[in-house]
Structures are given as structure tokens and as C-alpha cells.
Amino acid sequence: MAIQLEIAGVTGPDEGAPPGIRRPAPYAASAVPSRGRHFEEPACPTRSPFQRDRDRILHSTAFRRLTYKTQVFLPHEGDHYRTRLTHSLEVAQIARTIARQLGLDEDLAEALALAHDLGHPPFGHAGERALDAAMGSFGGFDHNAQSLRAVTRLERKYLDFDGLNLTWETLEGLAKHNGPVGNADDPVAKVVRNIELWRPLELTRWASAEAQAASLADDIAYLSHDVDDGLRAGLLSMEGVADAPLAGPIARSVMDHGRSAEPQRAIYEVTRRMITVMVADVVRESGTRVAALNPGSPDDIRNADDAVVAFSQAMSEDMTSLKAHLFATVYHHPRVLRVMQGAETIVRDLFERYDAADGAALPDGWRAFAAGREPRQRARIACDYLAGQTDRYAIAEHRRQFAATPDLR
């Protein structure tokens, strides 16, 4: 489905450029120099600052661990269900598509998409709930805030600094993944206080258009692939999807094409069309908003009264209804809840063991780091260690440290 736009600063491909390549719009993040990195480094001779950020994220330990972190179904439940890694890759592809259509910096959009879930603990949202409850007296746990901790503190690969030393624009986009942060007690606001001693992230303003595109790409990816995974797992039926918002008309069209079609082909046809419909809606609505605002710089996007990259109201309502349908039929399905309750038990038990006063259950390096710390700091160290674990490592750790481990099946 070709999507043609004529919006401010985006007039089509450059003369002689490959198909689909557009001139950067004046409101793209790369239209002005980056605001830099906390620790100054020589410029890379072969990559832009945002390409460099993307590559650092791809090579990070936290990114590799996403291979064995749950999206909805645990990795051992089937080879074809999404993991946090495959989800992040799908988000990146969609974010690049939206960015290209709007004349944005594709590399920044991709970097933000790849990094947005680095802070997720094992077992997806079940692990997050368990960690948040365990950390209730010590500031709680939030996976968006943990993503920032990962890229600014927990990755230890470089000789001159902790973290990945990403650009201001990438840090801003991660901090505002869910929009402006207006509450000083928000977990994200607390994590970025040290960053803001260097340069304020302007949390109450909107993020760049690239960050907004990556955030919407996240919604598009998980709604479409959770329908896909739900159908493959048998928690959803094609007939049930046909009654659902957004996906319903598509499912009915696919079923009308031939009920005897191979189920896997039918499932893929539904989800690929869902992605096309949602991306097209974002591009159309964003084009209208950009034309009305006529932004001349990235800061015009940040200073706008509302999001500039957005779904139409009708699409937003359909997506909200579909999310509610998925909560009832997939996320809260007894089979999923049973597994997730066991997962929460594993996370809760491990946290209590790691947070013990002597820290004996922590590995040597982490134990030395926790030694002599006051309870709040020790709890955060235990939380950081546990949040970085993969599903399979957490299960193995629990089996090693406890007499009985829940069977997550």
C-alpha cells in the first residue's frame, strides 16, 4: 500500500536518490546538530551520532538478553512466539517505516525502538509487577525507568564511563516513551536526575517526532503480534477475532476469501493487514498535524500543544477497544495467568534472597558492590541484578536456591 504525503518540508525523494529516500524534514532531529553526549567523545568518521547510538544498543548485553525474555508466552512454550527481542525488532521496522514517510531521522527512531524494552525484567509484566511490589518501600520498579538505568549506569563496557553514553536525543526519547513526564515523583524523573545535572531533558515538553514514532510503533507491533500469538496459541479463534474491534473487519475479509485456507496463512494475513492499516493511519493523521503546525525545527515539535505523530481519534478508540478485548481473552486467560502467577513467585523469592543483609546469594561482583550499603541502596542493587536476568536464568537460579520451583506450563 503506497502512502503519498505532501507535508511541510517533505516534498518527495531527492533527485537521483533511491526509491523511498526523502530529504530530512526541517523538524527531523538530524536537521540540527545533536546536543551531544554526557562524556565527550571524538566524532565517529563513518556514522552519524544516532547511527552510533543504535549500534551501541545492538551490541549491549541488555539487548542480547531480550532473546530469552517473555513478551506474552514464555520461550519454552514455542519457538514461534514473540520474545522481547523479536518484539523490539518488529517495533524498529515499523518505526523506520513511519519515520521515512514523515521525513524523520530513521536511525534515531530505530535506536529508540530497539532500546525501549531494555529494562524489562524476566517474565514480562508479571515480573514487573512482582519487582514493583518487592521494591514498594524503596521507590518501586518501572521498566521504562530501568531502561534508562541500563543505558546510563548498568552497562559496563567502556573504559571511560558507565553506560552507553548515548546522545541527549536518544535519552530524551527513552525518558518520554509514554509522553511528557510532569510528575517529579515519576520513576523516570527520579532516574534522570543525574542526567539533568549535565543537561535537562525537558521532561514536561513533548519528545522528538522520532520518539513519538517509536512509541506508536510499539503499540502497533504488540497489538498485531499479540493477536497473532493468541491465535497460534489457541486462546483466540478467527471467529472470535472477527467480532473484535480493528481486527474484526480484516478477519472477516480473510475468512470470506476462503475458510479452507491454511490457518497459518490466514493468521499472517490478518496481522500484516492490521499493521498496514495502523501505519497508514499514523502517517495520514501525522501528515495533517504537521501541515497544521508547519514546524520549522525539532523544537517546534517539542513545544507543540499536543503530540504531532499520532493516531486518528477513530483509530485510537478502536485500538483501546482491541486492547480491552486482548486483556479479557489473552492476557487474563487462565492458562496465561497460571504461568504468570508462578513467574511472580520466582521473582519474589529471588528478590528476597538477593536482598538479604549479607548479600550472600549475589554473585561476587554484585555482592562486593552491595557490601556496607544502606537498605534502600542494597534493595536497588538486588533489583538491578534480578531485572537483568532472562527467564531461563531466573528459573535456573530459583531451582538452585530453593527446594521447589513453580512449573511454568
QUIBELSUL-V760895 format. One record per residue. N is the residue number from 1. RES is the residue in one letter. PHI is phi in degrees with one decimal (none if undefined). PSI is psi in whole degrees, -180 to 180 (NA if undefined). OMEGA is omega in whole degrees, 0 to 359 (none if undefined). Layout:
n=N res=RES phi=PHI psi=PSI omega=OMEGA
n=N res=RES phi=PHI psi=PSI omega=OMEGA
This chain:
n=1 res=M phi=none psi=110 omega=180
n=2 res=A phi=-78.2 psi=138 omega=180
n=3 res=I phi=-121.3 psi=115 omega=183
n=4 res=Q phi=-104.0 psi=133 omega=181
n=5 res=L phi=-126.8 psi=147 omega=166
n=6 res=E phi=-134.3 psi=92 omega=182
n=7 res=I phi=-129.1 psi=170 omega=187
n=8 res=A phi=-53.7 psi=121 omega=175
n=9 res=G phi=80.7 psi=-2 omega=181
n=10 res=V phi=-124.2 psi=96 omega=187
n=11 res=T phi=-109.5 psi=2 omega=178
n=12 res=G phi=124.7 psi=-176 omega=184
n=13 res=P phi=-67.5 psi=151 omega=173
n=14 res=D phi=-65.6 psi=151 omega=178
n=15 res=E phi=-58.7 psi=123 omega=177
n=16 res=G phi=81.4 psi=-1 omega=181
n=17 res=A phi=-79.2 psi=157 omega=177
n=18 res=P phi=-60.0 psi=155 omega=179
n=19 res=P phi=-55.5 psi=140 omega=177
n=20 res=G phi=85.6 psi=-4 omega=180
n=21 res=I phi=-93.9 psi=124 omega=181
n=22 res=R phi=-115.4 psi=156 omega=172
n=23 res=R phi=-66.7 psi=140 omega=176
n=24 res=P phi=-58.9 psi=136 omega=177
n=25 res=A phi=-70.4 psi=157 omega=180
n=26 res=P phi=-64.7 psi=-17 omega=180
n=27 res=Y phi=-99.0 psi=3 omega=175
n=28 res=A phi=-69.6 psi=149 omega=182
n=29 res=A phi=-58.9 psi=-34 omega=183
n=30 res=S phi=-81.5 psi=2 omega=177
n=31 res=A phi=-72.4 psi=-17 omega=177
n=32 res=V phi=-129.9 psi=160 omega=179
n=33 res=P phi=-61.7 psi=147 omega=176
n=34 res=S phi=-60.4 psi=151 omega=176
n=35 res=R phi=-77.4 psi=1 omega=170
n=36 res=G phi=96.5 psi=-172 omega=181
n=37 res=R phi=-118.3 psi=152 omega=181
n=38 res=H phi=-56.5 psi=-47 omega=177
n=39 res=F phi=-104.1 psi=119 omega=184
n=40 res=E phi=-64.0 psi=138 omega=178
n=41 res=E phi=-136.9 psi=152 omega=174
n=42 res=P phi=-60.7 psi=146 omega=178
n=43 res=A phi=-63.1 psi=148 omega=176
n=44 res=C phi=-78.5 psi=133 omega=183
n=45 res=P phi=-73.9 psi=-14 omega=186
n=46 res=T phi=-120.3 psi=-8 omega=185
n=47 res=R phi=-135.5 psi=150 omega=173
n=48 res=S phi=-72.9 psi=164 omega=178
n=49 res=P phi=-55.8 psi=-37 omega=183
n=50 res=F phi=-78.5 psi=-31 omega=172
n=51 res=Q phi=-64.1 psi=-39 omega=179
n=52 res=R phi=-64.8 psi=-42 omega=176
n=53 res=D phi=-59.3 psi=-48 omega=180
n=54 res=R phi=-56.2 psi=-44 omega=183
n=55 res=D phi=-68.0 psi=-37 omega=178
n=56 res=R phi=-65.1 psi=-39 omega=178
n=57 res=I phi=-65.2 psi=-45 omega=180
n=58 res=L phi=-60.5 psi=-34 omega=183
n=59 res=H phi=-91.4 psi=2 omega=183
n=60 res=S phi=-76.0 psi=154 omega=176
n=61 res=T phi=-64.9 psi=-41 omega=181
n=62 res=A phi=-60.2 psi=-36 omega=180
n=63 res=F phi=-68.7 psi=-43 omega=180
n=64 res=R phi=-61.7 psi=-35 omega=181
n=65 res=R phi=-66.6 psi=-21 omega=180
n=66 res=L phi=-61.8 psi=-18 omega=178
n=67 res=T phi=-55.9 psi=-38 omega=184
n=68 res=Y phi=-117.2 psi=38 omega=173
n=69 res=K phi=-117.1 psi=139 omega=188
n=70 res=T phi=-69.0 psi=141 omega=164
n=71 res=Q phi=-95.3 psi=-72 omega=172
n=72 res=V phi=-122.3 psi=-46 omega=181
n=73 res=F phi=-104.6 psi=139 omega=180
n=74 res=L phi=-64.2 psi=148 omega=183
n=75 res=P phi=-54.9 psi=-35 omega=183
n=76 res=H phi=-74.3 psi=-8 omega=179
n=77 res=E phi=-78.2 psi=-14 omega=179
n=78 res=G phi=168.5 psi=145 omega=184
n=79 res=D phi=-72.5 psi=-20 omega=189
n=80 res=H phi=-102.3 psi=-3 omega=176
n=81 res=Y phi=-74.4 psi=152 omega=180
n=82 res=R phi=-68.9 psi=146 omega=168
n=83 res=T phi=-112.1 psi=176 omega=176
n=84 res=R phi=-60.8 psi=-31 omega=180
n=85 res=L phi=-69.3 psi=-52 omega=182
n=86 res=T phi=-65.8 psi=-35 omega=174
n=87 res=H phi=-59.5 psi=-46 omega=182
n=88 res=S phi=-63.3 psi=-38 omega=178
n=89 res=L phi=-66.4 psi=-39 omega=178
n=90 res=E phi=-66.9 psi=-40 omega=177
n=91 res=V phi=-60.1 psi=-42 omega=181
n=92 res=A phi=-62.4 psi=-42 omega=180
n=93 res=Q phi=-63.5 psi=-43 omega=181
n=94 res=I phi=-69.1 psi=-40 omega=179
n=95 res=A phi=-61.4 psi=-41 omega=178
n=96 res=R phi=-64.3 psi=-40 omega=179
n=97 res=T phi=-61.2 psi=-47 omega=180
n=98 res=I phi=-64.0 psi=-45 omega=182
n=99 res=A phi=-60.6 psi=-42 omega=181
n=100 res=R phi=-63.8 psi=-43 omega=181
n=101 res=Q phi=-63.9 psi=-30 omega=183
n=102 res=L phi=-98.3 psi=4 omega=179
n=103 res=G phi=72.8 psi=28 omega=182
n=104 res=L phi=-93.3 psi=177 omega=177
n=105 res=D phi=-81.9 psi=108 omega=184
n=106 res=E phi=-65.0 psi=-33 omega=183
n=107 res=D phi=-68.9 psi=-39 omega=177
n=108 res=L phi=-67.0 psi=-44 omega=178
n=109 res=A phi=-59.7 psi=-42 omega=180
n=110 res=E phi=-67.3 psi=-43 omega=179
n=111 res=A phi=-58.5 psi=-44 omega=180
n=112 res=L phi=-66.1 psi=-39 omega=178
n=113 res=A phi=-64.5 psi=-42 omega=181
n=114 res=L phi=-68.8 psi=-29 omega=185
n=115 res=A phi=-95.0 psi=-11 omega=193
n=116 res=H phi=-65.4 psi=-23 omega=181
n=117 res=D phi=-113.6 psi=17 omega=181
n=118 res=L phi=-60.3 psi=-26 omega=183
n=119 res=G phi=-89.9 psi=1 omega=181
n=120 res=H phi=-66.8 psi=134 omega=177
n=121 res=P phi=-80.0 psi=180 omega=175
n=122 res=P phi=-63.1 psi=152 omega=175
n=123 res=F phi=69.0 psi=28 omega=171
n=124 res=G phi=58.4 psi=-137 omega=185
n=125 res=H phi=-70.7 psi=-24 omega=175
n=126 res=A phi=-65.0 psi=-45 omega=176
n=127 res=G phi=-62.9 psi=-38 omega=179
n=128 res=E phi=-64.8 psi=-43 omega=178
n=129 res=R phi=-60.8 psi=-44 omega=182
n=130 res=A phi=-65.3 psi=-42 omega=180
n=131 res=L phi=-68.9 psi=-38 omega=179
n=132 res=D phi=-63.1 psi=-41 omega=178
n=133 res=A phi=-66.6 psi=-43 omega=181
n=134 res=A phi=-63.7 psi=-33 omega=181
n=135 res=M phi=-94.2 psi=15 omega=185
n=136 res=G phi=-55.0 psi=-36 omega=180
n=137 res=S phi=-87.8 psi=-2 omega=186
n=138 res=F phi=-128.4 psi=29 omega=175
n=139 res=G phi=100.3 psi=-2 omega=176
n=140 res=G phi=72.8 psi=-175 omega=180
n=141 res=F phi=-137.1 psi=136 omega=179
n=142 res=D phi=-139.9 psi=128 omega=187
n=143 res=H phi=-69.1 psi=-28 omega=176
n=144 res=N phi=-67.1 psi=-44 omega=177
n=145 res=A phi=-63.6 psi=-37 omega=180
n=146 res=Q phi=-68.1 psi=-32 omega=175
n=147 res=S phi=-60.5 psi=-41 omega=178
n=148 res=L phi=-66.9 psi=-39 omega=177
n=149 res=R phi=-62.0 psi=-39 omega=181
n=150 res=A phi=-61.8 psi=-46 omega=186
n=151 res=V phi=-84.8 psi=-14 omega=180
n=152 res=T phi=-108.5 psi=-19 omega=185
n=153 res=R phi=-134.9 psi=-47 omega=195
n=154 res=L phi=-80.1 psi=-30 omega=175
n=155 res=E phi=-71.4 psi=126 omega=182
n=156 res=R phi=-127.6 psi=83 omega=185
n=157 res=K phi=-121.7 psi=-21 omega=189
n=158 res=Y phi=-107.5 psi=149 omega=184
n=159 res=L phi=-69.8 psi=-32 omega=191
n=160 res=D phi=-100.7 psi=-6 omega=182
n=161 res=F phi=-163.7 psi=157 omega=170
n=162 res=D phi=-84.2 psi=159 omega=181
n=163 res=G phi=78.6 psi=-168 omega=183
n=164 res=L phi=-102.9 psi=-4 omega=179
n=165 res=N phi=52.3 psi=54 omega=180
n=166 res=L phi=-76.2 psi=164 omega=180
n=167 res=T phi=-67.7 psi=161 omega=177
n=168 res=W phi=-55.7 psi=-41 omega=184
n=169 res=E phi=-65.0 psi=-37 omega=179
n=170 res=T phi=-71.3 psi=-42 omega=177
n=171 res=L phi=-62.8 psi=-41 omega=178
n=172 res=E phi=-60.3 psi=-46 omega=181
n=173 res=G phi=-63.7 psi=-38 omega=177
n=174 res=L phi=-67.6 psi=-42 omega=181
n=175 res=A phi=-63.7 psi=-34 omega=184
n=176 res=K phi=-106.8 psi=31 omega=182
n=177 res=H phi=-56.7 psi=-35 omega=179
n=178 res=N phi=-101.3 psi=15 omega=180
n=179 res=G phi=107.5 psi=-176 omega=180
n=180 res=P phi=-56.3 psi=150 omega=180
n=181 res=V phi=-112.2 psi=103 omega=185
n=182 res=G phi=-98.9 psi=-9 omega=184
n=183 res=N phi=-103.1 psi=121 omega=182
n=184 res=A phi=-64.7 psi=-19 omega=179
n=185 res=D phi=-92.2 psi=0 omega=176
n=186 res=D phi=-60.2 psi=139 omega=180
n=187 res=P phi=-53.9 psi=-36 omega=179
n=188 res=V phi=-64.3 psi=-44 omega=180
n=189 res=A phi=-60.5 psi=-36 omega=180
n=190 res=K phi=-69.4 psi=-41 omega=182
n=191 res=V phi=-66.0 psi=-37 omega=187
n=192 res=V phi=-85.5 psi=4 omega=181
n=193 res=R phi=-58.9 psi=-40 omega=178
n=194 res=N phi=-68.4 psi=-37 omega=177
n=195 res=I phi=-62.0 psi=-40 omega=185
n=196 res=E phi=-73.1 psi=-14 omega=170
n=197 res=L phi=-67.6 psi=-27 omega=176
n=198 res=W phi=-83.8 psi=-56 omega=182
n=199 res=R phi=-158.0 psi=123 omega=182
n=200 res=P phi=-58.5 psi=141 omega=177
n=201 res=L phi=-89.7 psi=-1 omega=175
n=202 res=E phi=53.6 psi=58 omega=191
n=203 res=L phi=-63.1 psi=-26 omega=183
n=204 res=T phi=-84.1 psi=-7 omega=176
n=205 res=R phi=-93.2 psi=165 omega=175
n=206 res=W phi=-68.2 psi=156 omega=175
n=207 res=A phi=-79.9 psi=177 omega=177
n=208 res=S phi=-60.9 psi=163 omega=176
n=209 res=A phi=-61.3 psi=-34 omega=179
n=210 res=E phi=-63.6 psi=-41 omega=179
n=211 res=A phi=-67.2 psi=-39 omega=177
n=212 res=Q phi=-63.8 psi=-40 omega=178
n=213 res=A phi=-64.1 psi=-42 omega=180
n=214 res=A phi=-64.8 psi=-37 omega=179
n=215 res=S phi=-64.9 psi=-44 omega=179
n=216 res=L phi=-69.2 psi=-34 omega=176
n=217 res=A phi=-61.1 psi=-35 omega=176
n=218 res=D phi=-60.4 psi=-47 omega=179
n=219 res=D phi=-62.4 psi=-44 omega=181
n=220 res=I phi=-62.0 psi=-45 omega=183
n=221 res=A phi=-64.6 psi=-48 omega=187
n=222 res=Y phi=-74.9 psi=-32 omega=177
n=223 res=L phi=-65.2 psi=-45 omega=182
n=224 res=S phi=-69.9 psi=-44 omega=184
n=225 res=H phi=-78.9 psi=-20 omega=174
n=226 res=D phi=-74.5 psi=-32 omega=170
n=227 res=V phi=-63.8 psi=-46 omega=179
n=228 res=D phi=-57.8 psi=-53 omega=182
n=229 res=D phi=-65.2 psi=-38 omega=179
n=230 res=G phi=-63.1 psi=-40 omega=177
n=231 res=L phi=-67.1 psi=-44 omega=181
n=232 res=R phi=-64.4 psi=-33 omega=181
n=233 res=A phi=-81.5 psi=-9 omega=181
n=234 res=G phi=82.2 psi=9 omega=177
n=235 res=L phi=-81.0 psi=-23 omega=174
n=236 res=L phi=-119.0 psi=151 omega=171
n=237 res=S phi=-114.2 psi=158 omega=178
n=238 res=M phi=-61.4 psi=-36 omega=178
n=239 res=E phi=-66.8 psi=-39 omega=178
n=240 res=G phi=-67.1 psi=-40 omega=178
n=241 res=V phi=-64.0 psi=-33 omega=181
n=242 res=A phi=-62.1 psi=-21 omega=177
n=243 res=D phi=-96.9 psi=-1 omega=184
n=244 res=A phi=-86.6 psi=154 omega=175
n=245 res=P phi=-64.8 psi=154 omega=176
n=246 res=L phi=65.7 psi=-59 omega=182
n=247 res=A phi=-75.8 psi=-22 omega=187
n=248 res=G phi=-57.8 psi=-55 omega=180
n=249 res=P phi=-59.0 psi=-34 omega=179
n=250 res=I phi=-68.8 psi=-45 omega=180
n=251 res=A phi=-61.7 psi=-41 omega=180
n=252 res=R phi=-64.0 psi=-40 omega=178
n=253 res=S phi=-63.1 psi=-41 omega=180
n=254 res=V phi=-66.4 psi=-41 omega=180
n=255 res=M phi=-66.2 psi=-36 omega=178
n=256 res=D phi=-66.6 psi=-24 omega=180
n=257 res=H phi=-67.2 psi=-24 omega=180
n=258 res=G phi=154.3 psi=109 omega=182
n=259 res=R phi=-64.3 psi=-22 omega=183
n=260 res=S phi=-86.0 psi=3 omega=180
n=261 res=A phi=-60.6 psi=153 omega=177
n=262 res=E phi=-57.9 psi=129 omega=184
n=263 res=P phi=-54.4 psi=-42 omega=183
n=264 res=Q phi=-64.6 psi=-36 omega=177
n=265 res=R phi=-67.3 psi=-42 omega=181
n=266 res=A phi=-63.3 psi=-43 omega=180
n=267 res=I phi=-61.3 psi=-47 omega=181
n=268 res=Y phi=-63.6 psi=-37 omega=180
n=269 res=E phi=-63.2 psi=-39 omega=178
n=270 res=V phi=-63.6 psi=-49 omega=186
n=271 res=T phi=-71.8 psi=-36 omega=180
n=272 res=R phi=-68.7 psi=-37 omega=178
n=273 res=R phi=-68.9 psi=-35 omega=176
n=274 res=M phi=-58.4 psi=-46 omega=181
n=275 res=I phi=-60.9 psi=-45 omega=181
n=276 res=T phi=-60.3 psi=-45 omega=181
n=277 res=V phi=-63.8 psi=-44 omega=182
n=278 res=M phi=-70.1 psi=-41 omega=178
n=279 res=V phi=-64.0 psi=-44 omega=179
n=280 res=A phi=-60.0 psi=-38 omega=179
n=281 res=D phi=-64.8 psi=-44 omega=178
n=282 res=V phi=-59.0 psi=-46 omega=183
n=283 res=V phi=-64.9 psi=-43 omega=179
n=284 res=R phi=-64.6 psi=-50 omega=182
n=285 res=E phi=-64.8 psi=-41 omega=180
n=286 res=S phi=-66.6 psi=-39 omega=177
n=287 res=G phi=-59.1 psi=-42 omega=178
n=288 res=T phi=-63.3 psi=-43 omega=182
n=289 res=R phi=-69.3 psi=-39 omega=178
n=290 res=V phi=-64.8 psi=-43 omega=180
n=291 res=A phi=-62.5 psi=-37 omega=180
n=292 res=A phi=-71.0 psi=-38 omega=181
n=293 res=L phi=-79.8 psi=-35 omega=183
n=294 res=N phi=51.1 psi=58 omega=184
n=295 res=P phi=-70.7 psi=139 omega=179
n=296 res=G phi=-104.5 psi=-4 omega=182
n=297 res=S phi=-159.1 psi=165 omega=177
n=298 res=P phi=-58.9 psi=-33 omega=181
n=299 res=D phi=-68.6 psi=-24 omega=175
n=300 res=D phi=-65.1 psi=-34 omega=175
n=301 res=I phi=-67.3 psi=-45 omega=182
n=302 res=R phi=-65.5 psi=-33 omega=184
n=303 res=N phi=-89.7 psi=0 omega=181
n=304 res=A phi=-64.0 psi=155 omega=180
n=305 res=D phi=-72.1 psi=-23 omega=182
n=306 res=D phi=-143.1 psi=170 omega=176
n=307 res=A phi=-59.2 psi=142 omega=179
n=308 res=V phi=-97.0 psi=-36 omega=174
n=309 res=V phi=-94.7 psi=115 omega=191
n=310 res=A phi=-157.7 psi=162 omega=169
n=311 res=F phi=-82.3 psi=157 omega=171
n=312 res=S phi=-67.4 psi=161 omega=180
n=313 res=Q phi=-60.3 psi=-42 omega=181
n=314 res=A phi=-62.6 psi=-43 omega=179
n=315 res=M phi=-67.1 psi=-41 omega=178
n=316 res=S phi=-58.3 psi=-42 omega=180
n=317 res=E phi=-66.4 psi=-41 omega=178
n=318 res=D phi=-64.1 psi=-41 omega=180
n=319 res=M phi=-67.8 psi=-39 omega=177
n=320 res=T phi=-62.2 psi=-42 omega=178
n=321 res=S phi=-65.7 psi=-40 omega=179
n=322 res=L phi=-66.7 psi=-39 omega=177
n=323 res=K phi=-58.5 psi=-44 omega=179
n=324 res=A phi=-62.1 psi=-39 omega=178
n=325 res=H phi=-63.3 psi=-42 omega=180
n=326 res=L phi=-68.9 psi=-36 omega=176
n=327 res=F phi=-60.1 psi=-43 omega=183
n=328 res=A phi=-73.2 psi=-35 omega=190
n=329 res=T phi=-102.2 psi=-26 omega=184
n=330 res=V phi=-116.8 psi=-64 omega=187
n=331 res=Y phi=-61.7 psi=-33 omega=180
n=332 res=H phi=-105.7 psi=17 omega=175
n=333 res=H phi=-64.7 psi=139 omega=181
n=334 res=P phi=-51.1 psi=-38 omega=180
n=335 res=R phi=-63.5 psi=-43 omega=180
n=336 res=V phi=-70.9 psi=-44 omega=181
n=337 res=L phi=-61.6 psi=-39 omega=180
n=338 res=R phi=-61.1 psi=-45 omega=179
n=339 res=V phi=-66.3 psi=-43 omega=183
n=340 res=M phi=-69.1 psi=-32 omega=176
n=341 res=Q phi=-63.9 psi=-41 omega=175
n=342 res=G phi=-64.0 psi=-39 omega=179
n=343 res=A phi=-63.7 psi=-40 omega=178
n=344 res=E phi=-62.9 psi=-37 omega=177
n=345 res=T phi=-62.0 psi=-43 omega=179
n=346 res=I phi=-60.9 psi=-47 omega=181
n=347 res=V phi=-64.7 psi=-44 omega=181
n=348 res=R phi=-62.7 psi=-45 omega=180
n=349 res=D phi=-63.0 psi=-45 omega=181
n=350 res=L phi=-64.2 psi=-41 omega=179
n=351 res=F phi=-61.1 psi=-46 omega=180
n=352 res=E phi=-60.4 psi=-38 omega=180
n=353 res=R phi=-70.3 psi=-44 omega=181
n=354 res=Y phi=-68.4 psi=-30 omega=185
n=355 res=D phi=-85.6 psi=2 omega=179
n=356 res=A phi=-58.2 psi=151 omega=189
n=357 res=A phi=-56.7 psi=-37 omega=182
n=358 res=D phi=-84.7 psi=-12 omega=178
n=359 res=G phi=62.0 psi=21 omega=187
n=360 res=A phi=-63.0 psi=-26 omega=183
n=361 res=A phi=-80.8 psi=-12 omega=179
n=362 res=L phi=-79.3 psi=152 omega=174
n=363 res=P phi=-61.3 psi=164 omega=188
n=364 res=D phi=-52.2 psi=-52 omega=183
n=365 res=G phi=-62.7 psi=-43 omega=180
n=366 res=W phi=-68.8 psi=-37 omega=180
n=367 res=R phi=-64.7 psi=-41 omega=178
n=368 res=A phi=-65.1 psi=-37 omega=180
n=369 res=F phi=-67.8 psi=-34 omega=182
n=370 res=A phi=-82.7 psi=-18 omega=186
n=371 res=A phi=-58.8 psi=130 omega=175
n=372 res=G phi=78.6 psi=1 omega=181
n=373 res=R phi=-78.9 psi=154 omega=175
n=374 res=E phi=-75.1 psi=163 omega=190
n=375 res=P phi=-54.1 psi=-39 omega=182
n=376 res=R phi=-65.0 psi=-43 omega=179
n=377 res=Q phi=-67.0 psi=-40 omega=181
n=378 res=R phi=-64.4 psi=-39 omega=178
n=379 res=A phi=-64.4 psi=-40 omega=180
n=380 res=R phi=-67.3 psi=-37 omega=177
n=381 res=I phi=-64.6 psi=-45 omega=177
n=382 res=A phi=-60.1 psi=-41 omega=180
n=383 res=C phi=-64.5 psi=-44 omega=179
n=384 res=D phi=-60.7 psi=-43 omega=180
n=385 res=Y phi=-64.7 psi=-44 omega=182
n=386 res=L phi=-69.7 psi=-40 omega=181
n=387 res=A phi=-62.9 psi=-28 omega=180
n=388 res=G phi=-79.1 psi=-10 omega=184
n=389 res=Q phi=-74.9 psi=151 omega=171
n=390 res=T phi=-83.9 psi=167 omega=178
n=391 res=D phi=-57.0 psi=-50 omega=186
n=392 res=R phi=-68.4 psi=-33 omega=178
n=393 res=Y phi=-68.9 psi=-42 omega=180
n=394 res=A phi=-62.3 psi=-40 omega=178
n=395 res=I phi=-63.5 psi=-44 omega=180
n=396 res=A phi=-64.5 psi=-41 omega=178
n=397 res=E phi=-62.0 psi=-43 omega=181
n=398 res=H phi=-64.8 psi=-41 omega=178
n=399 res=R phi=-63.8 psi=-34 omega=180
n=400 res=R phi=-72.6 psi=-33 omega=189
n=401 res=Q phi=-101.8 psi=-14 omega=184
n=402 res=F phi=-129.8 psi=157 omega=184
n=403 res=A phi=-71.5 psi=-33 omega=182
n=404 res=A phi=-136.3 psi=139 omega=180
n=405 res=T phi=-123.7 psi=134 omega=178
n=406 res=P phi=-55.5 psi=142 omega=176
n=407 res=D phi=-87.9 psi=110 omega=186
n=408 res=L phi=-86.3 psi=67 omega=180
n=409 res=R phi=-139.8 psi=NA omega=none
